[in-house]
Amino acid sequence: MIERIPTGTTDVLGEGPVWDRAAAVLWWIDIEGKGLRRLDPSVGHVETWDLPEPAGSLTPTVTGPLLMAVRSGFATFDPTTGATQMIARPEADRTGNRFNDGKTDRQGRFWAGSMDASAEERSGALYRFDLDGSVTRHLDGLGIPNSLAWSPDGTTMYFAESLDRTIYAFDYDPATGTPSGQRVFATIPGPGVPDGSTVDAAGYLWNAEYFGWRIVRYAPDGSIDRVIEMPTASPTCCAFGGDDLATLYITSSSADVPSGSSEQPDAGGLFATNPGVSGLPETPFGGRFAT
């Protein structure tokens, strides 16, 4: 059963949910609304911060502030003061781009992809923000990078090129943070487009299908294990949370629903379901920031 959580908000493009185990809260972003949200499920309270520019993804850190991939690069955000500080601009020469999906690997490195803000050019790339604060570019020439996730042992990395409706798997070296051996994991025939993902404790990949009205659970061999139908066309990403990591939280978009339309009244909502399996704790960014 899918439940819409009463947050008092509707996202234009909700994205990037991540469970902060230390604080027992769920963070997520409204990209187009330039908003950062935090749900405390113990009291049902949602807090929102306005951001100076759109953010695509975030991760908690071991040092306190959030690390975010924002339109112009990487930044920290301190929720206690509301202060944002830019710390890296790896795409200063790509002014038409913005950052999109991102997540930490099992060692606490933060990965995030960039894309053309109009989703017309393949001008994006994938970046690794290392524990020493350095930034490395990977997989240049991307359209819409999505679905970053890692297997439980950290040796398989997942990544989707949404423009090609394809999820890829890579061999991943946990020691160096280097992906290799790119191969097709799953293709989506449509109308859905692979968006954000998470991996459960059994090593199955859960993927939100934008325009697809569903969440799909893939076995490690890429076969479809289960489908959860959604009450809105465009779920965007999913993440396990709660004290036992047994709740699957799902963000969604209302960007493609005409203004004033009565269609899809739940579009842009935050949803939750208990699928009968548990997730894995997301690793907070474990390094330092370059100064």
Residue pairs with C-beta under 8 A, 6 or more apart in sequence:
1 273
1 274
2 228
2 229
2 230
2 231
2 250
2 271
2 272
2 273
3 271
3 272
3 273
4 231
4 266
4 269
4 270
4 271
5 39
5 249
5 269
5 270
5 271
5 272
6 44
7 37
7 39
7 46
7 269
7 270
8 46
9 30
9 35
9 37
9 46
9 48
10 254
10 267
10 268
10 269
11 28
11 30
11 33
11 35
11 37
11 251
11 252
11 253
11 254
11 268
11 269
11 270
12 30
12 31
12 32
12 33
12 253
12 254
12 255
12 268
13 30
13 31
13 32
13 33
13 236
13 253
13 254
13 255
14 28
14 29
14 30
14 31
14 236
14 237
14 251
14 252
14 253
14 268
14 269
14 270
15 28
15 29
15 30
15 31
15 56
15 57
15 100
15 101
15 196
15 236
15 237
15 251
16 27
16 28
16 29
16 55
16 56
16 57
16 58
16 101
16 102
16 196
16 237
16 251
17 26
17 27
17 28
17 196
17 237
17 238
17 239
17 241
17 249
17 250
17 251
17 270
18 26
18 27
18 28
18 58
18 59
18 60
18 103
18 239
18 282
19 25
19 26
19 239
19 240
19 241
19 242
19 245
19 249
19 279
19 281
19 282
20 26
20 27
20 60
20 284
21 281
21 282
22 60
22 284
23 60
24 40
24 41
24 42
24 243
25 38
25 39
25 40
25 41
26 38
26 39
26 41
26 239
26 241
26 249
27 36
27 37
27 38
27 58
27 60
27 66
28 37
28 39
28 237
28 249
28 251
28 270
29 35
29 36
29 37
29 55
29 56
29 57
29 58
30 36
30 37
31 54
31 55
31 56
31 100
32 54
32 255
34 50
34 51
34 52
34 53
34 54
34 55
35 48
35 49
35 50
35 51
36 48
36 49
36 51
36 55
36 58
36 66
36 77
36 79
37 46
37 47
37 48
37 49
38 46
38 47
38 48
38 79
39 45
39 46
39 270
40 46
40 47
41 241
41 242
41 247
49 77
49 79
49 82
51 70
51 77
51 84
52 84
53 70
53 71
53 72
54 70
54 71
54 98
55 68
55 69
55 70
55 71
55 75
55 99
56 69
56 70
56 71
56 98
56 99
56 100
56 101
56 102
56 112
57 68
57 69
57 99
57 100
57 101
57 102
57 103
57 112
58 66
58 67
58 68
58 69
58 77
58 102
59 66
59 67
59 102
59 103
59 104
59 110
59 282
59 284
59 285
60 66
60 67
60 282
60 284
60 285
61 67
61 76
61 284
61 285
61 286
62 108
62 284
62 285
62 286
63 288
64 78
65 76
65 77
65 78
65 79
66 76
66 77
66 78
66 79
67 74
67 75
67 76
67 110
67 129
67 285
67 289
68 74
68 75
68 76
68 77
68 84
69 99
69 100
69 102
69 110
69 112
69 114
70 84
70 86
70 98
70 99
71 97
71 98
71 99
71 117
72 86
72 89
72 91
72 92
72 98
73 86
73 87
73 88
73 89
73 90
73 91
73 92
73 99
74 86
74 87
74 88
74 89
74 90
74 99
74 110
74 112
74 129
74 135
75 84
75 85
75 86
75 87
76 84
76 85
76 87
76 289
77 83
77 84
87 133
87 289
87 290
87 291
88 129
88 133
88 135
88 290
90 127
90 135
90 137
91 97
91 114
91 125
94 114
94 123
96 116
96 117
96 118
96 121
96 123
97 114
97 115
97 116
97 117
97 123
97 124
98 114
98 115
98 117
99 112
99 113
99 114
99 115
100 112
100 113
100 114
100 115
100 124
100 144
100 145
100 146
101 112
101 113
101 145
101 146
101 147
101 148
101 195
101 196
101 237
102 110
102 111
102 112
102 113
102 148
103 110
103 111
103 112
103 148
103 149
103 150
103 282
104 110
104 111
104 282
104 283
104 284
104 285
105 111
105 150
105 154
105 157
105 172
105 174
105 177
105 283
106 150
106 153
106 154
106 174
106 283
107 131
107 154
107 174
107 177
107 283
107 286
108 131
108 283
108 284
108 285
108 286
108 287
109 128
109 129
109 130
109 131
109 177
109 285
109 287
110 128
110 129
110 285
111 126
111 127
111 128
111 129
111 148
112 126
112 127
112 129
112 148
113 124
113 125
113 126
113 127
113 142
113 145
113 146
113 148
113 159
114 123
114 124
114 125
114 126
114 127
114 142
114 145
115 123
115 124
115 142
115 143
115 144
115 145
116 122
116 123
116 124
116 143
119 143
119 144
119 163
121 143
122 141
122 142
122 143
122 163
123 141
123 142
124 141
124 142
124 143
124 144
124 145
125 137
125 138
125 139
125 140
125 141
125 142
125 145
126 137
126 138
126 139
126 142
126 145
126 159
127 135
127 136
127 137
127 138
128 135
128 136
128 138
128 177
129 135
129 285
129 287
130 136
130 177
130 287
131 285
131 286
131 287
131 288
132 287
132 288
132 290
133 287
133 288
133 289
133 290
134 290
138 179
139 145
139 159
142 161
143 161
143 162
143 163
143 164
144 161
144 162
144 163
145 159
145 160
145 161
145 162
146 159
146 160
146 161
146 162
146 194
146 195
146 196
146 197
147 158
147 159
147 160
147 162
147 167
147 194
147 195
147 196
147 197
147 207
148 157
148 158
148 159
148 197
149 157
149 158
149 197
149 198
149 199
149 205
150 156
150 157
150 158
150 172
150 199
151 157
151 158
151 199
151 203
151 220
152 199
152 201
152 202
152 203
152 280
154 172
154 174
155 171
155 172
155 173
155 174
156 169
156 170
156 171
156 172
156 220
157 169
157 170
157 171
157 172
157 179
158 167
158 168
158 169
158 170
158 185
158 197
158 199
158 205
159 167
159 168
159 170
159 179
160 166
160 167
160 168
160 194
160 195
160 197
160 207
161 168
162 193
162 194
162 195
162 210
165 187
165 188
165 189
165 190
165 192
165 193
165 194
166 184
166 186
166 187
166 188
166 194
167 184
167 185
167 186
167 187
167 188
167 194
167 197
167 205
167 207
167 218
167 222
168 182
168 183
168 184
168 185
169 182
169 183
169 184
169 185
169 222
170 179
170 180
170 181
170 182
170 183
171 179
171 180
171 181
172 178
172 179
172 180
173 179
173 180
184 222
185 205
185 218
185 222
186 194
186 207
186 218
186 222
186 224
188 194
188 209
188 212
190 211
191 211
191 212
192 209
192 210
192 211
192 212
192 213
192 214
193 209
193 210
193 211
193 212
194 207
194 208
194 209
194 210
195 207
195 208
195 209
195 210
195 235
195 236
195 237
196 207
196 208
196 236
196 237
196 238
196 251
197 205
197 206
197 207
197 208
197 237
197 238
198 205
198 206
198 237
198 238
198 239
198 240
198 248
198 279
199 205
199 206
199 279
199 280
200 206
200 217
200 240
200 277
200 278
200 279
200 280
201 245
201 277
201 278
201 279
201 280
202 277
203 220
204 217
204 218
204 219
204 220
204 225
204 277
205 217
205 218
205 220
206 215
206 216
206 217
206 218
206 238
206 248
207 215
207 216
207 218
207 238
208 215
208 235
208 236
208 237
208 238
208 250
208 251
209 215
209 216
209 235
210 234
210 235
210 236
210 253
211 233
211 234
211 256
212 233
212 235
213 229
213 230
213 232
213 233
213 235
214 227
214 228
214 229
214 230
214 235
215 227
215 228
215 230
215 235
215 238
215 248
215 250
216 224
216 226
216 227
216 228
217 224
217 225
217 226
217 227
217 228
217 275
218 224
218 225
219 225
226 275
228 273
228 275
230 250
230 252
230 271
231 264
231 266
231 271
232 252
232 264
232 266
232 267
232 268
232 269
233 256
233 264
233 267
234 252
234 253
234 254
234 255
234 256
234 267
235 250
235 251
235 252
235 271
236 250
236 251
236 252
236 253
237 250
237 251
238 248
238 249
238 250
238 251
239 248
239 249
239 279
239 282
240 246
240 247
240 248
240 249
240 278
240 279
240 280
241 247
241 249
241 279
244 278
245 278
245 279
245 280
245 281
246 274
246 277
246 278
246 279
247 272
247 273
247 274
248 272
248 273
248 274
248 275
248 279
249 270
249 271
249 272
250 270
250 271
250 272
250 273
251 270
251 271
252 266
252 267
252 268
252 269
252 270
252 271
253 267
253 268
254 264
254 267
254 268
257 263
257 264
257 267
257 268
